[in-house]
Every structure is written in structure tokens, then in C-alpha cells.
Amino acid sequence: MKTRFPCSAARAAWWLAWVVPAGVTVAPGAEVSIVSPVISRAPASLPGFSWERVPLNLHFGKRTTDLTDAEVEFVARRSSLIALEKSHGFAAHGSTEAGIADAARRITGRNPAARVLFYFNAFINWPGYAAFETYRPEWTLRTAGGEIVKHPSGTPRPDPSNAAFRAWWSDVVANANRSAPLGGVFVDALPQALAPGLARQVGPEKARAIVAGLREMLALTKRKLGPDRLVLVNGLRTTEFRELLDWEGIDGVMIEHFGAFKTDAPADMKADLDSVALAAAKGKFVVLKGWPGFNWLDAEMMKRPPSELLRLARERLTFPLACFLVAAQPGSHFCYSWGYTDTHGMLERYPEFERPLGPPKAAASWQGLVATREFAHASVWVDLASRQARIDWR
């Protein structure tokens, strides 16, 4: 990664501490050109990573019926890192646990190397889980005045500062993984506990206790899962929430809103891409979620025929994919759709995902907000300022 910026000696020292090889010096006030090395190995917790094609994370849920045999075959063939969302298979099996377990058995039956992750939210009590039959009301988060703290949807939040809740939550994840061929857990909503707004609801001291509880809960969960199963969390957002990279028990992080949801400024996108290298330097892998310029919350867009949405998604893939490629480290995965159900483009074919890619020849070269990078079978160019990109496949 090449980065240019005017910097003080202190700023340069901070930056050089983690991205520049030993021996590089920077004069105060100088313009710095930095090339960071490609991380030479995948995180130890993510075996089987390959540059053969674009490494994909498929993250979705099908709530109405079971996956068809064709859908199972598609998922098993195209991805080795799959996260099945809340309520997946609920209508067919009666609970999220049973729905995810059934899909995991079918997917890993076709691809034993696939890691299928169990979705469990750390800070929103989404319904649909059989485990909530043993959930205790005193674990629900309340304000000092006794009012239940809720997600904007109206769904109550749990209180991770409660040790009994942490034990219960981690047991739910561990039991799901013991009862099905699952590869770990996708943990959602951590940024909602880290955001400043929580302290305004419950007070600064309680907010700090919640964050400390979440840290312990994830470390506890990882200990129960063991080293061979993954804890993937959501996530990073520009320069925010990078503290997650230092939490015990986390193997990977998602950047969920790349180039979308009010983080589409060039500086925001550059910060997200920088986070990929920062995570790799700390031994974490990253899932970068790209968007086609619209999402499932766009009511007017969702009125359009599915075929038109897919056409637009295919036309607009190049920019987010090129951004991912210039930043990708061993272990990085790309996720792309306009939402999180089977109808939001995750189970569709994109020609770029079928092309041979091969390993990168070197780290990306950055000139301001323009980057280039060479892979064995592709040349990538991206300009964050103009949102233009090109991928020349060969």
C-alpha cells in the first residue's frame, strides 16, 4: 500500500510502527510515500484460503423454505466461508438453530471444507431462536429508571455486563456448533454497543461495563468453541471501532458498509481499505461487504423487477470489487449483494467471481486516492475520488 500525506515526526512514527519495514526514516514535515508489504501468511485460524478466484463470503438467510438442492450446490461450490442469517430456515424447521443446522449439514456434505457460521446477535434479542425459552427477563438491558433499552426496531437489547447472560449466550453458540457441522459464529451489532449513543441511554459507567462484558463474552465463546472454529464479528466502519482488532477471541471482522450507508466519501473508503492491512497485521482476517449503489431499505428500488436489480448489481460490481482487490490480504473475503436474504442477489452468478485470479504479485501501489495492483490473472486500477475502477482479466 502506498500512501502520501504530510506528517509530523510523531505521526510518521505511529504510522511506520505498523506498516513500514525497519530502516525507513521520515523527516518532519516531509511528504511520505509508504509501501506496505503483503502479509505473507493467512491467519492461522483460517486454513484453506485461496487466491484461485475471488474469495467470497456468502452471508444470507432464506426464511420461507429450505434451500433447494441447486442453491446448496451453488453455495458449497462457490464459497468456503458462509454465514447463515437470523431466521434462516425458521419457517421450515421451527427455529433458527434447526434451520441453520440443516443447511450446514447439506452444505458441508457437498463441501467438507466449508465453514458455515451460526448467526447470533450480541446486542439485539432477535426472535426465532429456541434458546430464548431459557432466557431470563433480568438479562434485558434497562435504563437507570427501569425502562427497557430497545433497538430502533423495538426489539429489546440484552445486558452483556451480566455474567449469567454471558454464560448463556456463549453456551447457545457452543451448543449450536456441537450439534451441527458448523465452523463458528457470526456475531452482529458490536458497534451498537461501542457507539456514544449508548452512554446517553444508560450512563457512561454502565456503557463501559457493557463493553467490558462483550469483550469477556467473546473471549469466553472462543474458549468454548476451540481454536478450530471461527469468531467473525461485525465490525469496522472507517476509522471507528478498530479497538475490536485487539479483543481476545476474535478471528475476523466484517466491514459491512463499504462505500454505502453514509460512508461513501473517498476518505471513508480509504480508511476502510487501510483497516484490512491493519487487521492482517494483528492476525485477523476481514470480510469486506460491497454494495451495488442501492440496498433492501430503498423502497422505490425494491419495487423494480428482480431481473433489473440483478442487472444493475452486475453492472456496478467493478468498483467495490476492485477496491477489495487492492486491499485484500491472505484471509480476506469479499461479500456482495443488496441485502441479506436469498432474494437480494447473494445467490446469483457474477462472471467476475468465476474468473481465475491468482495471488497478488505485490502490494497495491497508491498515489493519493488512486491505486493499482497486479495479480497473476488480473490488473486492477481504482480511483476512490471519482469512484472509477477497472479490472483487466487475463
C-alpha positions in Angstrom: 0.0 0.0 0.0 1.4 3.4 -1.0 0.2 6.4 0.9 1.1 10.1 0.6 0.4 12.6 3.3 2.2 15.4 5.1 3.1 14.3 8.6 4.9 15.3 11.7 7.6 13.1 13.1 5.2 11.8 15.7 2.5 10.9 13.1 5.1 9.3 11.0 6.4 7.2 13.9 2.9 6.0 14.6 2.3 5.0 11.0 5.7 3.5 10.5 5.3 1.4 13.6 2.9 -1.0 11.8 3.2 -0.6 8.0 6.8 0.3 7.1 9.8 -2.0 7.2 12.6 -1.3 9.6 15.2 1.2 8.4 12.8 3.7 6.9 13.1 7.3 8.2 10.9 10.3 7.7 11.9 14.0 8.1 9.5 16.2 10.0 7.0 17.8 7.6 8.1 15.6 4.7 5.7 14.1 2.2 5.7 10.4 2.8 5.4 7.6 0.3 4.7 4.4 2.0 4.6 0.9 0.5 3.4 -1.8 2.9 4.2 -5.4 2.4 1.7 -8.1 1.6 1.1 -10.1 4.7 2.9 -13.4 3.9 0.5 -15.8 5.5 -3.2 -16.3 6.2 -4.3 -16.1 9.8 -3.7 -19.4 11.5 -7.4 -19.8 12.2 -8.4 -19.7 8.5 -6.8 -22.6 6.7 -7.8 -23.4 3.1 -7.8 -19.7 2.0 -7.0 -19.5 -1.8 -6.4 -16.8 -4.3 -7.6 -19.1 -7.1 -10.7 -17.0 -7.6 -12.1 -14.0 -5.7 -12.5 -15.3 -2.2 -16.2 -14.9 -1.4 -18.2 -14.8 1.8 -21.8 -15.6 1.2 -23.9 -14.1 4.0 -27.7 -14.5 3.7 -30.7 -16.2 5.2 -33.7 -18.0 3.5 -36.5 -17.7 5.9 -39.5 -19.1 4.0 -38.4 -22.5 2.8 -35.4 -24.8 2.8 -32.6 -24.2 0.4 -33.1 -26.1 -2.9 -30.6 -28.7 -3.9 -29.4 -26.3 -6.6 -28.9 -23.5 -4.1 -26.9 -25.8 -1.7 -24.7 -26.9 -4.6 -24.1 -23.2 -5.6 -23.2 -22.2 -2.1 -21.0 -25.2 -1.5 -19.1 -24.8 -4.8 -18.6 -21.0 -4.7 -17.7 -20.2 -1.1 -15.8 -21.8 1.9 -17.0 -19.1 4.3 -20.8 -18.9 4.7 -22.8 -17.1 7.3 -26.5 -18.0 7.6 -28.6 -15.2 9.0 -31.1 -14.9 11.8 -34.4 -16.8 11.0 -32.7 -18.9 8.3 -34.9 -21.9 7.8 -37.3 -20.8 10.6 -40.5 -21.5 8.7 -39.4 -25.0 7.7 -37.8 -26.1 10.9 -39.3 -24.0 13.7 -36.2 -22.3 14.9 -33.1 -20.5 13.6 -30.9 -23.2 15.3 -32.6 -26.0 13.5 -32.7 -24.2 10.2 -29.0 -23.3 10.2 -28.1 -26.8 11.4 -30.0 -28.4 8.5 -28.4 -26.1 5.9 -24.9 -26.7 7.4 -25.3 -30.4 7.1 -26.3 -30.2 3.5 -23.6 -27.6 2.5 -20.7 -29.4 4.2 -22.0 -32.7 2.8 -21.1 -31.3 -0.6 -18.0 -29.3 0.5 -16.5 -30.7 3.8 -14.0 -27.7 3.8 -16.8 -25.1 4.0 -17.1 -23.1 7.2 -20.8 -22.4 7.9 -21.2 -19.8 10.6 -24.1 -19.6 13.1 -25.6 -16.1 13.3 -26.2 -14.8 16.8 -26.6 -11.2 17.7 -24.7 -9.9 20.7 -26.8 -6.8 21.4 -30.3 -7.4 20.0 -32.6 -10.2 21.1 -33.8 -11.1 17.6 -36.6 -13.7 18.0 -36.8 -17.1 16.3 -34.3 -18.9 18.5 -35.3 -21.9 20.5 -32.7 -20.9 23.1 -34.8 -18.0 24.2 -37.0 -20.4 26.0 -34.3 -20.4 28.7 -33.6 -16.6 28.5 -34.2 -14.8 31.8 -36.0 -11.4 31.9 -33.4 -9.9 34.3 -30.8 -10.2 31.5 -32.6 -7.5 29.5 -30.9 -4.1 29.5 -32.7 -1.3 31.3 -32.0 2.3 31.9 -31.4 3.6 35.4 -35.1 4.4 35.5 -36.0 0.8 34.7 -37.1 1.3 31.1 -36.2 -1.5 28.7 -33.5 -0.4 26.2 -34.5 -1.3 22.7 -33.1 -1.4 19.2 -34.9 1.1 16.9 -37.0 -1.8 15.6 -38.5 -2.1 19.1 -36.6 -5.3 19.9 -35.1 -5.4 23.4 -31.4 -5.4 24.0 -29.7 -7.8 26.4 -27.2 -6.7 29.1 -23.8 -8.2 28.4 -22.5 -6.8 31.7 -24.4 -9.6 33.4 -22.2 -12.7 33.8 -25.1 -15.1 33.7 -26.2 -13.7 30.4 -22.7 -14.1 29.0 -22.5 -17.7 30.1 -25.9 -18.4 28.5 -25.1 -16.6 25.2 -21.8 -18.4 24.8 -23.4 -21.7 25.6 -26.0 -21.1 22.9 -23.2 -20.6 20.3 -21.2 -23.6 21.6 -24.2 -25.9 21.7 -25.2 -25.0 18.1 -21.7 -25.8 16.9 -21.6 -29.1 18.8 -25.0 -30.2 17.4 -24.2 -29.4 13.7 -21.2 -29.3 11.4 -20.7 -25.6 11.9 -17.5 -23.7 11.7 -18.1 -21.0 14.3 -20.2 -17.9 14.7 -21.0 -14.6 13.1 -21.5 -12.0 15.9 -23.6 -9.0 15.0 -24.1 -5.5 16.4 -21.0 -4.9 18.4 -20.7 -1.3 17.0 -24.1 -0.5 18.5 -22.6 -1.1 21.9 -19.5 0.8 21.2 -21.2 3.9 19.8 -21.5 7.0 22.0 -25.3 6.9 21.9 -25.4 4.0 24.4 -23.9 6.1 27.2 -26.6 8.7 26.7 -29.2 5.9 27.3 -27.7 4.0 30.2 -24.9 6.3 31.6 -21.1 6.2 30.9 -20.3 3.7 33.7 -23.0 1.2 32.6 -21.9 1.6 29.0 -18.3 0.8 29.9 -19.5 -2.3 31.8 -21.4 -3.4 28.8 -18.4 -3.1 26.5 -16.2 -4.9 29.1 -18.9 -7.7 29.2 -18.9 -8.1 25.5 -15.2 -8.5 25.5 -15.4 -11.2 28.1 -18.3 -12.8 26.3 -16.5 -13.2 23.0 -13.3 -14.5 24.7 -15.5 -17.0 26.6 -17.2 -18.0 23.5 -13.9 -18.6 21.7 -12.7 -20.7 24.5 -15.8 -22.9 24.3 -15.6 -23.2 20.5 -11.9 -24.0 20.5 -9.2 -23.0 18.0 -10.7 -24.7 15.0 -13.9 -22.7 14.9 -14.1 -19.0 13.9 -15.5 -16.0 15.7 -16.3 -13.4 13.0 -17.7 -10.1 14.2 -19.4 -7.1 12.7 -17.5 -4.9 12.6 -15.4 -1.9 11.4 -16.6 1.4 9.9 -14.0 3.8 8.5 -11.7 4.5 11.5 -14.3 3.6 14.0 -14.4 0.5 16.2 -10.8 -0.6 15.4 -10.4 -1.5 19.0 -12.2 -4.7 18.1 -9.0 -5.8 16.4 -7.4 -6.1 19.9 -10.2 -8.0 21.5 -9.4 -11.6 22.6 -11.3 -14.3 20.9 -12.0 -12.5 17.6 -10.6 -14.2 14.5 -12.1 -11.9 11.8 -14.1 -8.7 11.3 -16.6 -7.5 8.8 -16.5 -4.1 7.1 -20.2 -4.1 6.4 -20.9 -0.7 4.9 -18.1 -0.2 2.4 -18.9 2.7 0.1 -22.5 2.9 1.3 -24.7 3.9 4.3 -23.1 7.4 4.6 -19.6 6.1 4.4 -19.0 6.7 0.7 -16.7 9.7 1.0 -13.2 8.9 -0.5 -11.6 9.3 2.9 -14.0 6.9 4.4 -13.4 4.3 1.8 -9.6 4.7 2.1 -9.9 4.3 5.9 -11.8 1.0 5.4 -9.2 -0.3 3.0 -6.4 0.7 5.4 -8.2 -1.3 8.0 -7.8 -4.5 6.0 -4.0 -4.2 6.3 -4.2 -3.2 9.9 -6.3 -6.2 10.7 -3.9 -8.6 8.9 -1.0 -7.1 10.9 -2.9 -8.1 14.0 -3.6 -11.6 12.8 -7.3 -11.0 11.9 -9.0 -11.7 8.6 -11.5 -9.2 7.1 -14.8 -9.6 5.2 -15.5 -6.5 3.1 -19.2 -6.1 2.2 -19.7 -4.3 -1.1 -23.0 -2.8 -2.4 -24.4 -2.0 -5.8 -25.4 1.5 -5.0 -28.8 0.5 -3.5 -30.0 -1.7 -0.7 -33.0 -3.5 0.5 -34.1 -0.5 2.5 -34.6 1.6 -0.7 -38.4 1.2 -1.0 -38.6 2.6 -4.5 -35.7 0.4 -5.8 -37.3 -2.7 -4.3 -40.4 -2.1 -6.4 -38.3 -2.8 -9.6 -38.2 -6.3 -11.1 -35.6 -8.6 -9.6 -34.1 -9.0 -13.0 -33.4 -5.3 -13.2 -31.8 -5.2 -9.8 -29.6 -8.0 -10.7 -28.6 -6.3 -14.0 -27.7 -3.2 -12.1 -25.7 -5.2 -9.5 -23.7 -6.9 -12.2 -23.0 -3.6 -13.9 -21.9 -1.9 -10.7 -19.7 -4.7 -9.3 -16.4 -3.5 -10.7 -15.8 -0.6 -8.3 -16.4 -2.3 -5.0 -14.6 -5.5 -6.2 -11.6 -3.5 -7.4 -11.4 -1.8 -4.0 -11.4 -5.1 -2.3 -8.7 -6.5 -4.6 -6.3 -3.6 -4.0 -6.7 -4.0 -0.2 -7.0 -7.8 0.1 -4.7 -9.8 2.3 -4.5 -13.5 2.8 -7.7 -14.5 4.5 -9.7 -11.5 3.2 -13.1 -12.3 1.7 -15.5 -10.2 -0.4 -19.2 -10.2 0.1 -21.6 -8.6 -2.4 -25.4 -8.1 -2.6 -28.1 -5.6 -1.8 -29.3 -7.2 1.3 -29.2 -10.3 3.5 -31.9 -12.7 2.2 -31.8 -15.2 -0.7 -33.7 -12.7 -2.8 -31.0 -9.9 -2.5 -28.5 -11.1 -5.1 -26.2 -13.2 -2.9 -27.2 -16.5 -4.7 -26.7 -15.1 -8.2 -23.9 -15.7 -10.7 -21.4 -12.9 -11.4 -18.9 -13.6 -14.2 -16.1 -11.9 -12.3 -16.4 -14.5 -9.5 -15.8 -17.3 -11.9 -12.6 -16.0 -13.4 -9.1 -17.2 -12.3 -7.5 -14.6 -10.1 -4.2 -15.9 -8.7 -2.1 -14.4 -6.0 -1.1 -10.8 -6.0 2.4 -10.0 -7.3 2.9 -7.3 -4.8 1.1 -4.9 -2.5 -1.1 -2.2 -4.1 0.7 1.0 -5.2 -1.1 4.2 -4.0 -0.8 7.6 -5.4 -3.1 9.7 -3.4 -6.5 8.1 -3.8 -5.6 6.1 -6.9 -4.3 2.5 -6.5 -3.1 -0.2 -8.8 -2.3 -3.8 -8.1 -1.2 -6.8 -10.2 -2.5 -10.3 -9.7 -1.5 -13.4 -11.6 -4.6 -13.1 -13.9 -5.8 -9.6 -13.3 -4.6 -6.0 -13.3 -6.6 -3.7 -11.0 -6.9 0.1 -11.1 -9.2 2.2 -8.8 -9.8 5.9 -8.1 -11.6 6.5 -4.9 -12.2 10.2 -5.6 -14.1 9.5 -8.9 -15.4 6.1 -7.9 -14.0 4.7 -11.1 -12.3 1.3 -11.4 -11.1 -1.2 -14.0 -10.2 -4.8 -13.7 -8.4 -6.3 -16.7 -8.7 -10.0 -16.6 -6.3 -12.3 -18.5 
